[in-house]
Amino acid sequence: MSIASELDKAQKLIGQSKYKDAQAIYDRVQPSLERISSYDLTVKYYGDQGILNFYQGDFTGAFSKFEMAYEQAVDNKHEIDQMRYLNNMGAAMTYKGDLKGSVSVQEKSITLAKKLNDTLQLSKSLNNLGLVYDEMGELDRALGLYEKAIKLKLTLGLKEEALTTRLNIAGIKLALGKKKDSSLIQSALYEYQQILKDAQELDKPKTTLQALNNSAIIYKIQGDTARAMSVYKDVFKKAELLKDDEVYRVAALNLGINYYQKHEDDIAAKYLFIAEPIIESNSMPTERAKLYKYLSYLYKAQGNDDKAYSYLESYTLAKDSLSNELLQDKIANFEIKYSTAEKEQEILKQRATLAEKALEIQKSNQVITLVSVGAVFIFLLGLLFYRQQKIKNAQLTKEKELEKAMAQIEIQNKLQEQRLRISRDLHDNIGSQLTFLISSIDNLNYGQKLGRQTTSEKLSELSNYTRTTIDELRDTIWAMNKNNISIDDIHDRTNTMVAKININSQDSFLVETQFEENMNITFNAIQGMHIFRIIQESLNNAIKYAQAHLILIKSAKEENNLIITIIDNGKGFDIEQQSLGNGLKNMQDRASMMESNLEITSTLQEGTHVALTIPI
């Protein structure tokens, strides 16, 4: 059998999810392929192996093979193949979590697709760009790109190609259903059932497992946990047999989470540990964040605070990576370029239409050349149309210039707001702490001369204060990189801070959190930072001055308000006699800027109660 026939056979086996058999063919033909010089066979060899790796969930291996195929296409100046493998590289980078890199290669791919008028590759690039928005939680924008992609695929009659985009659209409906409209959840389930039916008819085992896995998520939401667990287990076993790491790791992660929620920690650990190495090597940030979150919970339940805190930090980093402002700007610029290209194509069509009409007018004029009055009338009519069109074009040019100016003004306003926010946080927190460090170093030099406090003790204090300063800087950068901050983000940030405090407390006191879940409340970045700073300042006051054994931080939704309370059982203070220090004044100022109410009550020898009430 020729090498070309072998490669065609391997390609069919991939479509049937017979990955092991396909890989055996690639291993067998490699020595023969190295002895000949054939661009078509070489690029197919690398490109199809990339598809095999991708379907198996090995996105790093897939990217490597796609890149080799792309380099072959560049060397041979084959633009169609360059476009195809750029698109595939972008998809692999998205699943690896390299969202910035994905946007860059998708931009190159879509430029070539426009140049070559390739509707199929254009639809794939739109789908992959939708994946980036999907991963960042920009659900409405992701849905818009998916709908454009599926419209192009269905126009071409590509039912198999449309399956992946249909899965993505159903996933968006499910996510929006959980956030906004619960009726969308049933709509998503119906779509998964239709995809399952079509995938089975088209003999697509991978898509079948993906539709089953996503249906199980909905069964769980609807309260049918037993059915959901049964489907997860079935998907897990079948994905293992197919050696499909992508579906295998997702099923393992879902099983681990569900067993943890059933308080069966040993079984939960088994599945989470199965998922961990695969997710860490090949997965999106959302999957890593979910894995780290539940591993942190698991270790916390086992009393291993060090491990719990380590995974909680990893979870925070993974989640923060999805809100990078530079990435959002990069995608926005890419969409503008795409929209501009679409408009240019529309203008070209209009010009062609006008040219056809002009030709018709010319033919008509030849027929009525003897009718002078008619010729004059047509001339005047054409002149009037030309003048009106010229006025309209001038008006459109002015409107575009105005829109561009307004956009520039809006960008400058946003930049100014960002500068003010950074300036105040750096001044309020980092500036004062660095001043303290300078003062402490001067005192250390003076203390050495007087033989007072030992150098090691003072250096230990400076080390701790420096760590606090770094944490303050990280918090400021965290808020700066976000357009919106959810109550879940604040909960996660507070849990990270509390875990670190408890580890360093040496059992002299304990900080606990009781946060209500699934509140779906979102603030802008400035409001979110104010809330976190009030919690942070209240906690610091309780630790420094209250001499408390227990500090409790709670959040709950009551009617149209979010209530955050910080309670300690320390020595308390007399509010009537206590002057309002800078810390308490800053807390009141932050609450006022959010049009919220901050109430502080304290009883001597009983403790202090801080309550922040935020209208929502």
C-alpha positions as CSV (number, residue, x, y, z in Angstrom):
1,M,0.0,0.0,0.0
2,S,1.3,3.5,-0.9
3,I,2.1,6.1,1.7
4,A,-0.8,8.3,0.4
5,S,-3.2,5.4,0.9
6,E,-1.8,4.7,4.4
7,L,-2.3,8.3,5.4
8,D,-5.9,8.4,4.0
9,K,-6.6,5.2,6.0
10,A,-5.2,6.8,9.2
11,Q,-7.4,9.9,8.6
12,K,-10.5,7.7,8.5
13,L,-9.5,5.9,11.6
14,I,-9.2,9.3,13.5
15,G,-12.8,10.1,12.4
16,Q,-13.9,6.8,13.9
17,S,-12.0,7.6,17.2
18,K,-9.7,4.6,16.6
19,Y,-6.7,6.6,17.7
20,K,-4.3,3.7,18.6
21,D,-4.7,2.2,15.1
22,A,-4.1,5.6,13.4
23,Q,-1.0,6.2,15.4
24,A,0.4,2.8,14.5
25,I,0.1,3.8,10.8
26,Y,1.9,7.1,11.4
27,D,4.7,5.2,13.1
28,R,4.9,2.7,10.3
29,V,5.1,5.2,7.4
30,Q,7.6,7.6,9.1
31,P,10.8,5.9,7.9
32,S,9.5,5.7,4.3
33,L,8.4,9.3,4.4
34,E,11.9,10.5,5.5
35,R,13.4,8.9,2.4
36,I,11.3,10.8,-0.1
37,S,10.8,14.6,-0.7
38,S,7.0,15.2,-1.1
39,Y,5.4,18.4,0.2
40,D,1.8,17.0,0.0
41,L,2.6,13.8,1.9
42,T,4.8,15.6,4.5
43,V,2.3,18.3,5.3
44,K,-0.6,15.8,5.5
45,Y,1.5,13.5,7.8
46,Y,2.2,16.4,10.3
47,G,-1.3,18.0,10.0
48,D,-3.3,14.8,10.5
49,Q,-1.1,13.7,13.4
50,G,-1.9,17.1,15.0
51,I,-5.6,16.3,14.6
52,L,-5.0,12.9,16.3
53,N,-3.2,14.6,19.2
54,F,-6.0,17.2,19.5
55,Y,-8.8,14.7,19.6
56,Q,-6.8,12.8,22.3
57,G,-6.6,15.9,24.4
58,D,-2.9,16.3,23.9
59,F,-3.0,20.0,22.9
60,T,0.8,20.6,23.4
61,G,1.5,17.7,21.0
62,A,-1.2,18.9,18.6
63,F,0.3,22.5,18.5
64,S,3.8,21.1,17.8
65,K,2.5,19.0,14.8
66,F,0.4,21.8,13.4
67,E,3.4,24.2,13.7
68,M,5.5,21.7,11.7
69,A,2.8,21.5,9.0
70,Y,2.6,25.3,8.9
71,E,6.4,25.7,8.5
72,Q,6.3,23.3,5.6
73,A,3.5,25.4,4.0
74,V,5.5,28.7,4.5
75,D,8.6,27.2,3.0
76,N,6.5,26.1,-0.1
77,K,4.5,29.4,-0.2
78,H,1.2,27.4,0.0
79,E,-1.2,30.0,1.4
80,I,-4.2,27.7,1.7
81,D,-2.3,25.3,4.0
82,Q,-0.8,28.2,5.9
83,M,-4.3,29.4,6.7
84,R,-5.5,25.9,7.6
85,Y,-2.7,25.2,10.1
86,L,-2.7,28.7,11.6
87,N,-6.4,28.1,12.4
88,N,-5.5,24.7,14.0
89,M,-2.6,26.2,15.9
90,G,-5.0,28.8,17.3
91,A,-7.5,26.2,18.5
92,A,-4.7,24.2,20.2
93,M,-3.3,27.4,21.9
94,T,-6.8,28.2,23.2
95,Y,-7.2,24.8,24.8
96,K,-3.7,25.1,26.3
97,G,-4.7,28.4,27.9
98,D,-2.5,30.6,25.7
99,L,-5.3,33.0,24.8
100,K,-3.1,35.9,23.7
101,G,-1.1,33.6,21.3
102,S,-4.4,32.2,20.0
103,V,-5.8,35.6,19.1
104,S,-2.5,36.5,17.2
105,V,-2.6,33.4,15.0
106,Q,-6.3,33.6,14.4
107,E,-5.8,37.2,13.1
108,K,-3.3,35.8,10.6
109,S,-5.6,33.0,9.6
110,I,-8.7,35.2,9.1
111,T,-6.7,37.6,7.0
112,L,-5.7,34.8,4.7
113,A,-9.3,33.5,4.7
114,K,-10.5,36.9,3.5
115,K,-7.8,37.1,0.9
116,L,-8.5,33.6,-0.5
117,N,-12.3,33.9,0.0
118,D,-12.3,30.7,2.0
119,T,-15.7,30.6,3.8
120,L,-14.9,27.3,5.6
121,Q,-11.6,28.4,7.2
122,L,-13.3,31.8,8.0
123,S,-16.0,29.9,9.9
124,K,-13.4,27.9,11.8
125,S,-11.5,31.0,12.8
126,L,-14.7,32.7,14.1
127,N,-15.5,29.6,16.1
128,N,-12.0,29.5,17.6
129,L,-12.2,33.2,18.5
130,G,-15.6,32.5,20.1
131,L,-13.8,29.9,22.3
132,V,-11.4,32.6,23.6
133,Y,-14.4,34.8,24.6
134,D,-16.1,31.7,26.1
135,E,-13.1,30.9,28.2
136,M,-13.0,34.5,29.5
137,G,-16.6,34.4,30.5
138,E,-17.7,36.9,27.8
139,L,-20.7,34.8,27.0
140,D,-22.8,37.1,24.8
141,R,-19.9,38.0,22.6
142,A,-18.9,34.3,22.3
143,L,-22.4,33.4,21.3
144,G,-22.4,36.1,18.5
145,L,-19.2,34.6,17.0
146,Y,-20.5,31.0,17.3
147,E,-23.7,32.0,15.5
148,K,-21.7,33.6,12.7
149,A,-19.6,30.5,12.4
150,I,-22.5,28.0,12.3
151,K,-24.3,30.1,9.7
152,L,-21.3,29.9,7.4
153,K,-20.9,26.1,8.0
154,L,-24.6,25.3,7.3
155,T,-24.6,27.5,4.2
156,L,-21.8,25.2,2.9
157,G,-23.8,22.1,3.9
158,L,-21.1,21.0,6.4
159,K,-23.2,19.1,8.9
160,E,-20.2,17.3,10.6
161,E,-18.2,20.6,10.9
162,A,-21.3,22.2,12.5
163,L,-21.4,19.7,15.4
164,T,-18.5,21.3,17.3
165,T,-20.1,24.8,17.0
166,R,-23.5,23.5,18.0
167,L,-21.9,22.0,21.2
168,N,-20.3,25.4,21.9
169,I,-23.7,27.2,21.4
170,A,-25.5,24.8,23.7
171,G,-22.7,25.4,26.3
172,I,-23.3,29.1,26.2
173,K,-27.1,28.6,26.6
174,L,-26.4,26.4,29.7
175,A,-24.1,29.1,31.2
176,L,-26.5,31.9,30.5
177,G,-29.3,29.7,31.9
178,K,-27.4,29.4,35.2
179,K,-26.9,33.2,35.3
180,K,-29.9,34.8,33.8
181,D,-32.8,32.8,32.4
182,S,-33.4,29.2,33.7
183,S,-35.5,28.3,30.7
184,L,-32.3,28.3,28.6
185,I,-31.1,25.2,30.6
186,Q,-33.9,23.1,29.2
187,S,-33.2,24.5,25.7
188,A,-29.5,23.5,26.1
189,L,-30.5,19.9,27.2
190,Y,-32.7,19.6,24.1
191,E,-29.8,20.8,21.9
192,Y,-27.4,18.3,23.5
193,Q,-29.9,15.4,22.8
194,Q,-30.2,16.5,19.1
195,I,-26.4,16.7,18.8
196,L,-26.1,13.2,20.4
197,K,-28.5,11.8,17.9
198,D,-26.7,13.4,14.9
199,A,-23.2,12.4,16.2
200,Q,-24.3,8.8,16.5
201,E,-25.7,8.8,12.9
202,L,-22.5,10.4,11.6
203,D,-20.4,7.9,13.7
204,K,-18.6,10.6,15.7
205,P,-17.8,8.9,19.1
206,K,-15.9,11.9,20.5
207,T,-18.8,14.3,19.9
208,T,-21.2,11.6,21.3
209,L,-19.2,11.5,24.6
210,Q,-19.1,15.3,24.8
211,A,-22.8,15.6,24.4
212,L,-23.4,12.9,27.0
213,N,-21.0,14.6,29.5
214,N,-22.7,18.0,29.1
215,S,-26.2,16.5,29.5
216,A,-25.0,15.0,32.8
217,I,-24.2,18.6,34.0
218,I,-27.8,19.5,33.4
219,Y,-29.2,16.4,35.1
220,K,-27.2,17.5,38.2
221,I,-28.6,21.1,38.0
222,Q,-32.1,19.6,37.7
223,G,-31.5,17.6,40.9
224,D,-31.2,14.2,39.3
225,T,-27.8,13.5,40.8
226,A,-28.0,9.7,40.5
227,R,-28.6,9.9,36.7
228,A,-25.8,12.5,36.3
229,M,-23.3,10.3,38.2
230,S,-24.3,7.3,36.1
231,V,-23.6,9.2,32.9
232,Y,-20.3,10.6,34.1
233,K,-19.1,7.1,35.0
234,D,-20.1,5.8,31.6
235,V,-18.4,8.6,29.8
236,F,-15.3,8.2,31.9
237,K,-15.0,4.5,31.0
238,K,-15.6,5.0,27.3
239,A,-13.1,7.9,27.1
240,E,-10.5,5.8,28.8
241,L,-11.0,3.0,26.2
242,L,-10.8,5.5,23.3
243,K,-7.7,7.1,24.9
244,D,-9.5,10.5,24.6
245,D,-7.7,12.5,27.3
246,E,-9.8,15.6,26.7
247,V,-13.2,13.9,27.6
248,Y,-11.4,11.6,30.1
249,R,-10.1,14.5,32.2
250,V,-13.4,16.4,32.1
251,A,-15.3,13.3,33.2
252,A,-12.8,12.6,36.0
253,L,-13.0,16.2,37.2
254,N,-16.8,16.2,37.2
255,L,-16.8,12.9,39.2
256,G,-14.3,14.3,41.7
257,I,-16.4,17.4,42.3
258,N,-19.6,15.5,42.7
259,Y,-18.1,13.0,45.1
260,Y,-16.7,15.8,47.1
261,Q,-20.2,17.5,47.3
262,K,-21.6,14.1,48.5
263,H,-18.9,14.2,51.2
264,E,-17.2,11.0,49.9
265,D,-13.7,12.6,50.1
266,D,-11.7,9.4,49.4
267,I,-13.4,8.7,46.1
268,A,-13.3,12.5,45.2
269,A,-9.6,12.5,45.8
270,K,-9.1,9.5,43.5
271,Y,-10.8,11.2,40.5
272,L,-9.3,14.6,41.1
273,F,-5.8,13.1,41.3
274,I,-6.5,11.3,38.0
275,A,-7.5,14.6,36.4
276,E,-4.7,16.7,37.8
277,P,-1.7,15.7,35.6
278,I,-3.7,15.8,32.4
279,I,-5.3,19.1,33.2
280,E,-2.0,20.7,34.2
281,S,-0.3,19.7,31.0
282,N,-3.2,20.3,28.5
283,S,-6.2,22.3,29.5
284,M,-7.8,25.8,29.6
285,P,-7.5,28.1,32.7
286,T,-11.1,27.5,33.7
287,E,-10.5,23.8,34.1
288,R,-7.3,24.4,36.1
289,A,-9.1,26.9,38.3
290,K,-11.9,24.4,39.0
291,L,-9.5,21.6,39.8
292,Y,-7.3,23.7,42.2
293,K,-10.5,25.1,43.9
294,Y,-11.7,21.6,44.9
295,L,-8.3,20.2,45.7
296,S,-8.0,23.2,48.1
297,Y,-11.4,22.3,49.6
298,L,-10.3,18.7,49.9
299,Y,-7.0,19.4,51.7
300,K,-8.8,21.9,54.0
301,A,-11.3,19.2,55.0
302,Q,-8.3,16.9,55.8
303,G,-6.7,19.6,58.0
304,N,-3.7,20.1,55.6
305,D,-3.7,23.9,55.6
306,D,-0.3,24.2,53.8
307,K,-1.6,22.2,50.8
308,A,-5.0,23.9,50.9
309,Y,-3.4,27.3,50.8
310,S,-1.0,26.3,48.0
311,Y,-3.9,25.1,45.8
312,L,-6.0,28.2,46.7
313,E,-3.2,30.5,45.4
314,S,-3.0,28.4,42.2
315,Y,-6.7,28.7,41.8
316,T,-6.6,32.5,42.2
317,L,-3.7,32.8,39.7
318,A,-5.6,30.7,37.1
319,K,-8.8,32.7,37.6
320,D,-7.0,36.0,37.4
321,S,-5.4,35.0,34.1
322,L,-8.9,35.1,32.4
323,S,-9.5,38.8,33.2
324,N,-6.4,40.3,31.5
325,E,-7.3,43.7,30.1
326,L,-4.6,43.7,27.4
327,L,-6.0,40.4,26.1
328,Q,-9.5,42.0,25.9
329,D,-8.1,45.0,24.0
330,K,-6.3,42.7,21.6
331,I,-9.4,40.7,20.8
332,A,-11.5,44.0,20.4
333,N,-9.0,45.3,17.9
334,F,-9.1,42.0,16.0
335,E,-13.0,42.2,15.9
336,I,-12.8,45.7,14.5
337,K,-10.4,44.6,11.7
338,Y,-12.8,41.7,10.9
339,S,-15.8,44.0,10.9
340,T,-14.0,46.5,8.7
341,A,-13.1,43.7,6.2
342,E,-16.8,42.7,6.1
343,K,-17.8,46.2,5.3
344,E,-15.2,46.5,2.6
345,Q,-16.6,43.4,0.9
346,E,-20.1,44.9,1.1
347,I,-18.8,48.1,-0.5
348,L,-17.2,46.0,-3.3
349,K,-20.6,44.2,-3.9
350,Q,-22.4,47.6,-4.0
351,R,-19.9,48.9,-6.5
352,A,-20.4,45.8,-8.7
353,T,-24.2,46.4,-8.5
354,L,-23.8,50.0,-9.4
355,A,-21.6,49.1,-12.4
356,E,-24.2,46.7,-13.6
357,K,-26.9,49.3,-13.4
358,A,-24.7,51.8,-15.2
359,L,-24.3,49.2,-18.0
360,E,-28.1,48.8,-18.2
361,I,-28.5,52.6,-18.4
362,Q,-26.0,52.8,-21.2
363,K,-27.9,50.1,-23.2
364,S,-31.1,51.9,-22.6
365,N,-29.6,55.2,-23.9
366,Q,-28.5,53.5,-27.1
367,V,-32.1,52.4,-27.7
368,I,-33.5,55.9,-27.1
369,T,-30.7,58.0,-28.7
370,L,-33.2,59.7,-31.0
371,V,-35.3,60.9,-28.1
372,S,-33.3,63.9,-26.9
373,V,-35.7,64.9,-24.2
374,G,-35.4,61.5,-22.6
375,A,-31.6,61.6,-22.8
376,V,-31.5,65.0,-21.1
377,F,-33.8,63.8,-18.4
378,I,-31.7,60.7,-17.7
379,F,-28.6,63.0,-17.5
380,L,-30.2,65.3,-15.1
381,L,-31.4,62.4,-13.0
382,G,-27.9,60.9,-12.9
383,L,-26.4,64.2,-11.9
384,L,-28.9,64.6,-9.1
385,F,-28.2,61.1,-7.9
386,Y,-24.4,61.8,-8.0
387,R,-24.8,65.0,-6.0
388,Q,-27.0,63.3,-3.4
389,Q,-24.5,60.4,-3.2
390,K,-21.6,62.9,-2.7
391,I,-23.5,64.7,0.1
392,K,-24.3,61.4,1.7
393,N,-20.7,60.2,1.5
394,A,-19.5,63.4,3.0
395,Q,-22.0,63.0,5.9
396,L,-20.9,59.4,6.5
397,T,-17.2,60.5,6.5
398,K,-18.0,63.1,9.2
399,E,-20.0,60.6,11.2
400,K,-17.0,58.2,11.2
401,E,-14.7,60.9,12.2
402,L,-17.0,61.8,15.1
403,E,-17.3,58.2,16.2
404,K,-13.5,57.9,16.1
405,A,-13.1,61.0,18.2
406,M,-15.7,59.8,20.7
407,A,-13.9,56.5,21.0
408,Q,-10.6,58.3,21.6
409,I,-12.2,60.4,24.4
410,E,-13.7,57.3,26.0
411,I,-10.3,55.6,26.0
412,Q,-8.7,58.6,27.6
413,N,-11.4,58.8,30.2
414,K,-10.9,55.1,31.1
415,L,-7.1,55.6,31.3
416,Q,-7.6,58.6,33.6
417,E,-9.9,56.6,35.9
418,Q,-7.4,53.8,36.0
419,R,-4.6,56.2,36.9
420,L,-6.6,57.7,39.7
421,R,-7.5,54.3,41.1
422,I,-3.9,53.1,41.0
423,S,-2.6,56.4,42.5
424,R,-5.0,56.3,45.5
425,D,-4.3,52.6,46.3
426,L,-0.6,53.0,46.0
427,H,-0.7,56.2,48.1
428,D,-3.1,54.8,50.8
429,N,-1.4,51.4,51.2
430,I,1.9,50.9,49.5
431,G,3.2,54.4,50.1
432,S,2.6,54.4,53.9
433,Q,4.0,50.9,54.2
434,L,7.2,51.8,52.4
435,T,7.6,54.9,54.6
436,F,7.3,52.6,57.6
437,L,10.1,50.3,56.2
438,I,12.4,53.3,55.7
439,S,11.7,54.5,59.3
440,S,12.3,51.0,60.6
441,I,15.7,50.7,58.9
442,D,16.7,54.1,60.4
443,N,15.6,52.9,63.8
444,L,17.5,49.6,63.4
445,N,20.7,51.5,62.8
446,Y,20.1,53.7,65.9
447,G,19.0,50.7,68.0
448,Q,22.2,48.9,67.2
449,K,24.2,51.8,68.7
450,L,22.1,51.9,71.9
451,G,22.1,48.1,72.2
452,R,18.3,47.8,72.3
453,Q,16.3,45.4,70.1
454,T,18.3,42.7,68.5
455,T,19.0,43.0,64.7
456,S,17.4,39.6,63.9
457,E,14.1,40.6,65.6
458,K,13.9,43.8,63.8
459,L,14.8,42.2,60.4
460,S,12.0,39.6,61.0
461,E,9.6,42.5,61.5
462,L,10.8,44.2,58.3
463,S,10.5,40.9,56.4
464,N,6.9,40.5,57.5
465,Y,6.0,44.0,56.7
466,T,7.6,43.7,53.2
467,R,5.4,40.6,52.5
468,T,2.4,42.6,53.5
469,T,3.4,45.4,51.1
470,I,3.8,42.9,48.3
471,D,0.4,41.5,49.0
472,E,-1.1,45.0,48.9
473,L,0.6,45.6,45.5
474,R,-0.8,42.3,44.2
475,D,-4.3,43.2,45.3
476,T,-4.0,46.6,43.5
477,I,-2.8,44.9,40.3
478,W,-5.5,42.3,40.6
479,A,-8.2,45.0,40.7
480,M,-6.5,47.0,37.9
481,N,-6.7,44.0,35.5
482,K,-10.4,43.6,35.9
483,N,-13.3,45.5,34.4
484,N,-15.7,43.8,36.8
485,I,-15.3,42.0,40.1
486,S,-17.8,39.4,41.3
487,I,-18.7,38.6,44.9
488,D,-17.1,35.2,44.2
489,D,-13.8,36.9,43.3
490,I,-14.0,38.8,46.6
491,H,-14.7,35.6,48.5
492,D,-11.8,33.8,46.8
493,R,-9.4,36.8,47.6
494,T,-10.6,36.9,51.2
495,N,-10.2,33.1,51.6
496,T,-6.6,33.3,50.3
497,M,-5.8,36.1,52.8
498,V,-7.5,34.2,55.7
499,A,-5.6,31.0,54.9
500,K,-2.3,32.8,55.0
501,I,-3.2,34.5,58.3
502,N,-4.2,31.2,59.9
503,I,-1.0,29.5,58.9
504,N,1.1,32.3,60.5
505,S,-1.1,32.7,63.6
506,Q,0.6,29.8,65.5
507,D,-2.8,28.9,66.9
508,S,-3.0,32.2,69.0
509,F,-6.3,33.0,67.2
510,L,-8.5,31.6,64.4
511,V,-10.2,33.4,61.4
512,E,-13.2,31.7,59.8
513,T,-15.3,32.6,56.8
514,Q,-19.0,31.8,56.1
515,F,-19.9,33.0,52.6
516,E,-23.3,32.4,51.0
517,E,-22.8,30.7,47.6
518,N,-24.3,31.4,44.1
519,M,-25.3,35.0,44.7
520,N,-24.4,36.1,41.2
521,I,-23.5,39.7,42.2
522,T,-21.0,41.7,40.2
523,F,-19.4,45.1,40.9
524,N,-17.2,47.3,38.9
525,A,-13.5,47.1,39.7
526,I,-13.5,50.2,41.9
527,Q,-16.4,49.0,44.0
528,G,-14.9,45.5,44.3
529,M,-11.6,47.0,45.5
530,H,-13.5,49.2,48.1
531,I,-15.3,46.1,49.5
532,F,-12.1,44.0,49.7
533,R,-10.2,46.9,51.4
534,I,-12.9,47.3,54.1
535,I,-12.8,43.6,54.9
536,Q,-9.0,43.7,55.0
537,E,-8.9,46.8,57.2
538,S,-11.5,45.3,59.6
539,L,-9.6,42.0,59.8
540,N,-6.3,43.8,60.4
541,N,-7.8,45.9,63.2
542,A,-9.2,42.8,64.9
543,I,-5.8,41.0,64.8
544,K,-3.8,44.0,66.0
545,Y,-6.0,45.5,68.7
546,A,-8.8,43.2,69.8
547,Q,-6.8,40.4,71.4
548,A,-9.6,38.1,70.0
549,H,-9.5,34.3,69.9
550,L,-12.0,34.0,67.1
551,I,-12.7,36.3,64.1
552,L,-15.6,35.5,61.8
553,I,-16.2,37.0,58.3
554,K,-19.7,36.5,56.8
555,S,-21.6,37.5,53.6
556,A,-25.2,37.1,52.8
557,K,-27.9,38.5,50.5
558,E,-30.9,40.0,52.3
559,E,-33.6,41.3,50.0
560,N,-31.9,44.0,47.8
561,N,-28.8,44.3,49.9
562,L,-25.5,42.4,50.3
563,I,-24.5,42.3,53.9
564,I,-20.8,41.7,54.9
565,T,-20.0,41.4,58.6
566,I,-16.7,41.0,60.5
567,I,-17.2,39.9,64.1
568,D,-14.5,39.3,66.8
569,N,-14.8,38.1,70.5
570,G,-12.0,40.4,71.6
571,K,-11.7,43.1,74.3
572,G,-13.9,45.7,72.4
573,F,-13.6,49.4,72.8
574,D,-15.8,52.4,73.8
575,I,-16.9,54.1,70.5
576,E,-17.9,57.3,72.4
577,Q,-14.4,57.7,73.8
578,Q,-12.4,56.3,70.8
579,S,-11.3,58.9,68.2
580,L,-11.8,58.0,64.5
581,G,-8.4,56.9,63.3
582,N,-7.2,56.9,59.7
583,G,-8.1,53.3,59.2
584,L,-11.7,53.6,60.4
585,K,-12.1,56.9,58.5
586,N,-10.9,55.3,55.2
587,M,-13.4,52.5,55.7
588,Q,-16.2,55.0,56.1
589,D,-15.0,57.0,53.1
590,R,-14.9,53.8,50.9
591,A,-18.5,52.9,52.0
592,S,-19.7,56.4,51.2
593,M,-18.2,56.3,47.7
594,M,-20.2,53.1,47.1
595,E,-23.4,54.8,48.5
596,S,-23.3,52.0,51.2
597,N,-23.7,52.0,54.9
598,L,-20.9,51.0,57.3
599,E,-21.9,50.4,60.9
600,I,-19.4,49.6,63.7
601,T,-20.6,48.5,67.2
602,S,-18.4,47.4,70.1
603,T,-18.9,46.3,73.7
604,L,-16.0,46.2,76.2
605,Q,-14.8,42.7,77.0
606,E,-17.3,41.2,74.5
607,G,-16.0,42.2,71.1
608,T,-16.6,44.3,68.0
609,H,-19.2,44.0,65.1
610,V,-18.6,45.6,61.7
611,A,-21.5,45.5,59.2
612,L,-21.2,46.7,55.6
613,T,-24.6,47.0,53.8
614,I,-24.4,47.4,50.0
615,P,-27.5,48.1,47.9
616,I,-27.6,45.7,44.8
